[in-house]
Amino acid sequence: GNRIFFAATADAGNSPQYGLWSSDGTAAGTMLVKAGGAGFSTSKGFNGIAYNGKLIFSARDFNFTDGTGIFISDGTPAGTTLLNGNFNDDLMMQSPLLFDGEIYFVDQGVSPPTDNQIWRTDGTPAGTVMVTDFPTPPGGVGTSLVSSGDNLYFVADDQHGEPQLWKIDRATLSQTQVTTSGDIQLIGPSASG
């Protein structure tokens, strides 16, 4: 649509919690969507992605979980809802990417026993599910996801703790290790696809 979303405090002096805001680029069209406070908080490192005219993002919601959840918002308080609250850590929704009509992202677990995981969502609670789980340590998943053709690529540690290139097949959602040696840094797909 023609709106942006951002995280901000309502009053820097009184409210340390970040809420969800929306704007059409004018002062009159800038509004608080969901206030930060006792039950809800986005963060300074706010991360989200546009999906079917809505925003999918991560935030803390203590009313639903002890940690962080994935939310969807149409820019209204009533239209801002939890998709999945099964995150026991401070979810860091990294590298959200549209792939095969769904949003994929990395959850870098920061509190044991949560591992690094790749998740996907179709914008519904039932369709917000974990795709793959890498135990830590070893098994850290990098923060980059890249799609090319029918595959989603990412870097994750192998069983020896060495970073390797992996892929997820779109049709089967199976994961395969692509490389077996070297220090891998994922850059992106080729210019031709």
N, C-alpha and C positions, 0 to 999 in steps of 0.2 A: 504494500500500500504506500501511502504517502506520509507515513509517520515513522519516527525513530523512537527507540527505547533507550533508556539510560538509567544508571543507578546513582542516587544522590540522597543526601540527608535533607529533611524538610527544614531543619534549622541547625546549622553547624554548631551552635553553642549549646543546644539542648538535646539533640537527638543523635547519639553516636551510631545508630543503626541505619543502614542504607535501605531505602525503599525503591520500588520500581516506578519509573516515570515514563511518560510518553509525550511527544511533541510533534506538531505539524510544521515547526519552524517559526511560529509566532508566539509571543508572550501569552496571548489569549488562548492559544491552542496547546499550551503546555500544562499537563496535569499529572497529579499523583495518581497512579493506578492502584498501588498497594503499598501502604505505609510500612516502614520498618519499625520494629519495636519488640514487644514481648513475644509475639508469635512468629514473626517473619523478618528475614533480613537478606538482602542481596549483599554483595561485597564490592569493595573498590575494584577488584579484579573481575568485575562482571563480564560474563561471556554468554553469548546466545547466538541464535541463528534464525533468520526468517524462514518460515515454512508455511506454505499455503495461506499467505496473508496474515499469519500470526507469528508470535515469537516463542521459540523454545529456549529455555534458559535454566540455569541451576541457581538454587537459593536455599537458605536454611528456612525450615518451617517447623517450629517446635510444637505446633498443634498436631502435626501428623507424625513426626519422626524425632528421633534423638539426634539426627544428623542432617543431611542435606538431601534434597530431592530435585527431580526434574519437573519443571512446570511448563505450561503453555498459557499464552495470554493473547487475547484479541484486542487489548488496549483498554479494557474495562475491568473494574473490580470483580464483577460477577463472572466475567469471562477469563479470569486468571485462576487456573486450577492445577492441582498436583497431578502429574502423570505417574510418577513412581517415587516412593520414599524409601526404597530398600537400600539406602546408602548409609553405612555406619560410620562414615568418616566425613571429613570436610571435602565433599566432592569438588573436584576441579574439572569441569567440563572442558576438555581440551580438544582442539582441532575439530569442531563440529563440521561435518561435510555431508552434502546431499549426494547420495549414491543409490541408484536404482529406486528412486521415489521415496526414500526414507532418509532420516538423519542418523548418521553414525558419529560417535564421539568416543574419546578416551576418558576413562575415570582413573586418574592417577591416585590410587589409595595412599593416604598419608597417615592413617592410623591402623595398626594391626587389629584384627586379623584380615583386613580388607586387602585384596590383591589388586594389581593393575588389571583393568578390564576394558574391553571394547563393548560398547552398548549400541543399540539402535532404537529408534522410535518412529512410529508412523503418526504421531500426534494423539494417540489414544492411550489410556492406562494399560489396556491389555496388550498393546503393540509396543510397549516400552520394555525391552528385555535385553539381558546380557547375551552377547554373541560369543565371546571368548574370555577366558580368565587365565592370567599368568601369575603363578605364585611368586611371592617376593620373600627373600631373595633365593636364588636368582629369579629372573623373570620379569624385570621391569619392562614395561611397554613405553616406548618413546611417545612424545606428544604429537607427532605428525601422522596424519592419515592422507593417503593419496590414492585416487581412483584412476584406473586406466582399463578401458575395455570392460570385461566382465569381472575384474578383480579389484579388491581393495588391498593396498599395500601399507605396511607399517614396519617399524623396527621394534624388536623385542629381544630380550636376552634368551639364549639357549640354555640347556641344562647345565652348562659350565659357567654361566654368567657372562657370556660374550654376546655383544649385540649382533643380531643377524636380521636379514630381510625376510619377512614373512608375507604371505598373501592369504586372503579369504576369498573363496570362490563365491560369486553372487548366487548361483543356482543352489549349491549344496550347503553354503555357509561353513564349509570345512576349511581348516587352516593348514597351510603347508609352509615349511621352512624352505626358502629359496636359496639362501647362501649358507656356507658352512665355515667360512673364514673371513678374516678382515674386520676392520672397524667401519661400521656402516653409518652413513648419514643420509637420510632420505631428503631429496630435494624436490622432486615433482615429476609429473609425466612428461613425455617428449612433446615437442611442438606439434607433431602430427597425430597425437592422440594418446 
